[in-house]
């Protein structure tokens, strides 16, 4: 890998944590420069402006979530276990700070809903990918006769995402992982009572 590419990836990684913690508005270019240990000109060798850095940083953070989810799903043997593994990833993000700042989709969606349409679009695209993967997982559970055939995968997907992301938001707000754990527990109850064929 060329030195320029190594530097660019370093900027993206360091900026990702900064943006995910402080937000687009809260993270200044001078903070990015300080955190990366690079001169201002070094930043502009790789990125035209702060927007470009923010987009690359968001994409990097989202790719990290996908890696964590992929590993967790790889260890699950059925659809219920896969859904629970997703909950565990988000518990781990809160309790172990696996991803600095928490969920980048949630953080970006909240910050950019009215203020930065291009970042909002990025968050929408990421959430669409997540929704598609989760919906397919639920549909697979129906096909394998694990989940009831009359459940609507899209509706279930919306519920699970809303509960889990709500738990993440409350846990970040109060610096207390009990909220994500409560919400994960509610997802378990929902799966057991509303989805599983008994």
Buried (B, 14 or more C-beta within 10 A) or exposed (E): EEEEEEBBBBBBBBBBBBBBEBBBEEBEBEBBBEBBEBEEEBBEEBBEEBEEBBBBBBBBBBEBBEEBBEEBBEEBEEBBBBBBBBBBBBBBBBEEEBBBBBBBBBBBBEBBEEEBEEBBEBBBBBBEEBBEBBBEBBBBBBEEEBBEEEBEBBEBBBBBBEBBBBBBBBBBEEEEBEBBBBBBEBBBEBBEEEBBEE
